[in-house]
């Protein structure tokens, strides 16, 4: 990956460590708590997306794994019977009440998702469609995470290497091995390592967000640690520390 251009050269340092993997909803849980948003503020952020089907669809809730406390997302999405193209996504984001920076980040992330899917299926990125509930889920995770990241405004975003694992995932195209083809494309240039029998550990949405947020990879940076939060996904993976640590500090 190329060296990231600093949007906020005087901002805080954001750190992510995800030894069991990372997903879009984990980004939302971690960043919302790191930003100090309460339930009303999270719901207001969802409302600014301007998608009626998403009203009341997400709650950030306390969650504990192996006696360690943190936060996760509860998401309840209605079933919809249409596909969403990139042009629809751009229109939705353009009409939303998101901040200009949040809009830009969300569009970059969706562009990365479309680029990867287009490469996998041998089509143009504009021909890529996001399927049914998956489209709503992606809109919710990508747009909220982008808006939260924009609000925090980090000068650097430093991640640890990402775990990947052999397994099988079911999707609209049938059964695929993990990491899924689109995820592998999005992970190009990022350091990864293997863990056993875990299946999908890094989702395409999370990988696209890492690219949109211009993540750099390395050790914990020198900083004064200000606050931290642990975000959990919906799966518990045996044999590895579960959850992702999001930390914020002053350089």
N, C-alpha and C positions, 0 to 999 in steps of 0.2 A: 504494500500500500504506500501511497505517496505521503510525504510529510504533511500533516494537517496545517491548514492556514488558520491562525488564531482569530476567532471572531471577537473574543473578549480578553485581550492581553492582560488586563488587570484583574480578571475574575478569579474565583476559587478553583482549586484542583478537585476534580471528581475522579474517584477510583472505583473500579468494579472488579470484584473477585468472585468467580462463579465456578467452583470446583465440581458441581453437579450439573452445570449447564445453565442456560438462560433462555427466556421466552419473552414475548411482548408483554404479557400480563405481569411478569416479574419486574420488567422495566417500570411499568406503571405503578406497581405497589411500592417499589423501592424509591423511585423519584418523588412520588407524592408524599411519602412520609419524610423523606429527606428535606422536602420543601416545606414541611409543617402544615400541609393541607388537611383540614378536617373533612367530615363526610359531606357537609354542605358545599364546601369549596370544590370537592371532587365532582359532585353532581352539577355544580355550576359550570365547571370546565367541560363536562360531557354535553351540557345544554348548548354551549357555544359552538359545538360542532354542527348544530343545525340539522340533525338527523332524528326525526321523531321516534323511529324504532329503537333508538338507543336510550331514550329517557328511562331512568331507573334500572338500566341494564348492568351497571357495575357498582360494586361496593368494595372498598379496601378494608379488610377485616384482620384482626389479630389471628395469627396462626402459629402453632408450635410443632416442631418435629424433634423427636428424641429429647424432649425436655428443654429445647432451646426455643425461645420466643422470637417472633418476627411478625411479618405481615404478608398477606396474600390477597388475591382478587377473587371475589365471587362474581361470576358473569352469567347472566341469563339473557339469551338473545332469542327473539322471535324467529320462527322459520319463514324465510322469504323464498319466492319462486322466480327469481331473476338473477342474471349474471351482471356484473359491474365491470365496465371497460375503463381503461386508463383515462379516456376523455371524461367519463362520468366522475371519476375520482378527482381529477383536476377541477372540474366544475364545482363539486361539493366543497373542496378545500378553499377554492377561491371565494365562495359565497359564505363561508363560515365566519364565526366571530373570533377565530384564532388570531394571535399576534402575527405580524409580518414574518418574524424569524421562525415562529412555530410552523407557519404555512410552508416556508421554504424548506425546512427540515423534513416535514411530512412528504412534500412532493419529491424530494431527493430519495427518501426511503422507498416510496412507491415506485419511483423510476428504477431503483435498483431491483426491486422485486420483479417488475415487468421485464427488465433486461435479462434477469436470470431465467425466468420462465420462457421467454422468447428463445433464448439459446437452447434450452432443453427441448423445446418442441419444434424448433426450426421455423419459427414464424417471426413477423415483425413485432416489436414491443407494443405498438398501437393495437395489435390484434389480440393481445393477451386479455383475458377476462378473469375476474375473481368470482368464485362460485358461491352463491347462496349465503348460508350462514358464515362461511369463511370470509366473505367480503365484509360483512358487518363487523366481524371480530377483528379483521385487519384494520379497518377504518378506526375502530375504537382504540386499539392498542397503539397503532402508529401515530395517530393524531394526538392522542393524550400524551404519549411519551415524548413526542416532539415538542408539544407546548410546555410540558414540565421541564424538559431539558433547556428550552429557550429561556424559561423563567429563572432557572438557576444560573445560566450564563457562565459555564466554566471556561477557564482559560486553557485547561488541558483535560483530557479524558483518558485515563490510563487504565488499561485492562490487563489481567493476567491471561496466560494461554488458555485456550478453550478446550474442554473435554469433548471428544467424539467417541462413538461406539457403534459396533455392528448391531443390526437389528432390522426390524421390518415395521413400516408405517403404512397405514391404509389411507388412500386419498381418492379423489374423483377419477383418477386414472388407474386405480387398482392398487396392488401391493408393490411397494418400493423398498429397496434396501436403504438403510441409514448409514451415513448422512444422505438425505434425499438429494437427487440431482441438482435442484435449484439451490439448495443449501450449500452444496459443495462449491458451486460457482461463486456464491456470495462470500464464502470463507477463503477464497483465493487471496493470498498475501497475508493471512492471519496465522499466527502460531497455534497449532493444535496438538493434542496428545490423546492417546487411547485409554479408555476405561472399559472394563468388561461388562457385557450383557446389560447395557443400559438403554438401548434403543435410541430414540431421538432425544438428544441432549441440548442442541442448539436449534431453535426453530428458524425457518426462513425469515420471519418477521424480525426476530432478534438480530439475526445476521445483517439484515438490511438496515436496521437502526444503528448498529455498530458502524457501518459504512457511512451512513448519513451524518452521524455524530463525530466522524473523523477520529475514531478511536486509535490510540497508539498503544503498543503492547510492551510491557516490561515490568520491572520490579516496582514495589511501592515507591512512590516519589518522596523526596524530602519535603515535608510540610508540617504545619501545626494542625493536628486532627481536631476538627470542630464538632462533627457529629457523624453518626453512622447508623445504618439500619440494615436488618437482614430481611430479604424477600424470599418467600417460598413459592414454588409452583404447585401444581396439582398432583405431581407424582413424587413418591419417595424412592430414591435410588439406593439400593443397599451397597455397602462397601465403600462409600465415599461421603465426605461431609456434605450434607444437604443444605440448600439455600445459597443465595447470592448476597454478598456484602457490598453495599453501596456506601461510600464514605466521602466526606467533603472536608477539605482543609485549606488553609491559607499557605501559599508558597513561601 
